[in-house]
């Protein structure tokens, strides 16, 4: 059976952060890496959304304006989320240290089997985001390649006229392709991290429920059962600490993501129905319309799941053989129960619950904005 190591799930994230120039603790030559990080993040992280925003509503067609608006908002949000994660990387390391403590407690066969299921869920999350991004990249590229006239990947501003010569066009196209590749890598880490963190939290809560429900059945010594319950209370405390760290790291990025998702959904619907006439552009907006809500769905799902599982812990402790235990065991069991009954909800930006309810509210909010546009269009 594979070793229990929750931190392994974040190795791809650290690799991405290393490529993106913000993981100084993971490199030996810190001075050279610092220079690399500064140049990369000025040229791509900061300038890429700026060169898109400077062309906002200044393009030749309404379709180009909407395409520019959608990608400008997305890249600006991506930059803001990435900068927040860059500031919070030390918190990620703290989170990993707590996960190592929780991993050390996964010892029985059934707990390791449950962790194996968790490993599959984590793998599926990582693959799901690749599946979300790939069709958008392909259809976006084809919408440019298949057109007869020379076009950029996205309508944007450059300090030179890229239409003047093939060299300038290639230079502008190269910058956009390289830039969007780094932006996609940033977006992948930004979107994937909250859902994976909440999935891990859910998995360890479920394993704790399994562990505490078995107390008193296989061990006959009262003192050993008291000790095991005390360890479970410490595990519960570590889970709440883990939740607090995840909340601290992901709160603002998720608030930005919810806001941008509603806005981009609305723009994609408006573009698809009112403005996009070219059949080459339609597949891009259809795929984009499907991809935007799927970016937030995994995080909202596991945001609901961990909340439900925390609420089930008090049932788990009463499934233990508590009737035959000492008075001290029963007092500790009450403490465990009382704490588990306290509502625990992840909140984005102090306002929006990271929950399936918010996922549906975001979709409804996008439709409400779209209804306003229809009304304005009819007038």
Residue pairs with C-beta under 8 A, 6 or more apart in sequence:
1 112
1 116
2 116
2 119
4 103
4 106
4 112
4 115
5 103
6 96
6 99
6 100
6 102
6 103
6 200
6 204
7 96
7 99
7 100
7 103
9 119
9 122
9 196
9 200
10 92
10 96
10 193
10 196
12 126
13 92
13 189
13 192
13 193
13 196
14 23
14 26
16 185
16 186
16 188
16 189
17 23
17 26
17 85
17 86
17 89
17 189
18 26
18 27
19 185
20 37
20 40
20 41
20 45
20 82
20 182
20 185
20 186
20 189
21 33
21 36
21 37
21 38
21 40
21 41
22 37
22 41
22 82
22 85
22 86
22 89
23 89
24 30
24 33
24 34
24 37
25 89
25 93
27 33
40 182
43 179
44 178
44 179
44 182
44 183
45 79
45 82
45 83
45 182
45 186
46 79
48 75
48 79
48 179
48 180
48 182
48 183
49 72
49 75
49 76
49 78
49 79
51 156
51 157
51 158
52 68
52 71
52 72
52 75
52 154
52 155
52 156
52 157
53 72
53 76
54 156
54 157
55 68
55 155
55 156
55 157
56 65
56 68
56 69
56 72
57 65
57 68
57 69
58 65
58 157
59 65
59 68
59 155
62 275
63 271
63 275
63 276
63 277
63 278
63 281
64 155
65 155
66 267
66 270
66 271
66 275
67 154
67 155
67 271
67 281
68 154
68 155
68 156
69 267
70 264
70 267
70 268
70 271
70 288
71 154
73 260
73 263
73 264
73 267
74 187
74 260
74 264
75 183
77 256
77 257
77 259
77 260
78 183
78 186
78 187
78 190
79 186
80 253
80 256
81 186
81 187
81 190
81 252
81 253
81 256
81 257
82 186
82 189
82 190
84 252
84 253
85 92
85 189
85 190
85 193
85 249
85 253
88 248
88 249
91 245
91 248
91 249
92 249
94 245
95 197
95 242
95 245
95 246
95 249
98 238
98 241
98 242
98 245
99 200
99 204
99 242
101 238
102 204
102 235
102 238
102 239
102 242
105 211
105 231
105 235
106 112
106 115
106 207
108 211
108 214
110 210
111 207
111 210
111 211
114 203
114 206
114 207
114 210
115 203
115 207
117 203
118 199
118 200
118 203
121 199
121 203
122 196
122 199
122 200
125 192
125 195
125 196
125 199
125 298
126 192
126 196
128 294
128 298
129 188
129 191
129 192
129 295
129 298
130 188
132 291
132 294
132 295
133 184
133 187
133 188
133 291
135 287
135 291
136 284
136 287
136 288
136 291
137 184
139 283
139 284
139 286
139 287
139 288
140 153
140 284
141 153
142 280
142 283
142 284
143 278
143 280
143 281
143 283
143 284
144 151
144 152
144 153
146 280
147 278
147 280
150 163
150 169
152 162
152 172
152 173
152 176
153 173
153 176
153 177
153 180
154 176
154 180
156 172
156 176
158 172
160 168
160 172
161 168
162 168
162 169
162 171
162 172
162 173
163 169
190 253
190 257
191 257
191 295
191 296
191 299
193 249
193 250
194 246
194 250
194 253
194 254
194 299
194 354
195 298
195 299
195 301
195 302
197 246
197 249
197 250
198 246
198 299
198 302
198 303
198 305
198 306
198 346
198 354
199 298
199 302
199 305
201 239
201 242
201 243
201 246
201 302
201 306
202 302
202 305
202 306
202 309
204 235
204 239
204 242
205 239
205 306
205 309
205 310
205 313
206 309
208 232
208 235
208 236
208 239
208 313
208 316
209 309
209 312
209 313
209 316
210 316
211 232
211 235
212 229
212 232
212 313
212 316
212 317
212 320
212 336
213 316
213 317
213 319
213 320
214 320
215 225
215 228
215 229
215 232
215 320
215 321
215 322
216 225
216 320
216 321
216 322
216 324
216 325
217 320
217 321
219 225
219 228
222 325
222 326
222 329
225 321
225 325
225 326
225 329
226 325
226 326
226 328
226 329
226 332
229 320
229 329
229 332
229 333
229 336
230 332
232 317
232 336
233 332
233 335
233 336
236 313
236 336
236 339
236 340
239 310
240 339
240 344
243 306
243 344
243 346
246 346
247 346
247 347
250 299
250 346
250 348
250 354
251 346
251 347
251 348
251 349
251 350
252 348
252 349
254 296
254 299
254 346
254 348
254 349
254 352
254 354
255 348
255 349
255 351
255 352
256 349
257 295
257 296
257 299
257 348
258 296
258 348
258 352
258 358
258 362
261 292
261 293
261 295
261 296
261 362
261 366
262 362
262 363
262 365
262 366
262 369
263 366
263 369
264 288
264 292
265 289
265 292
265 293
265 362
265 363
265 366
265 367
265 370
266 366
266 367
266 369
266 370
266 373
268 285
268 288
268 289
268 292
269 289
269 366
269 367
269 370
270 370
270 373
271 285
272 282
272 285
272 286
272 289
274 373
274 377
276 282
276 285
293 359
293 362
293 363
296 359
296 362
297 359
299 354
300 354
300 355
300 356
300 358
300 359
301 356
301 359
303 345
303 346
303 353
303 354
303 355
303 356
303 358
304 355
304 356
304 357
306 344
306 346
307 343
307 344
307 345
307 346
307 355
310 340
310 344
311 340
311 341
311 343
313 336
313 337
313 340
314 336
314 337
314 340
314 341
317 333
317 336
317 337
317 340
318 333
318 337
320 333
322 329
322 330
322 333
325 333
345 353
345 354
345 355
346 353
346 354
346 355
347 353
347 354
348 354
348 358
352 358
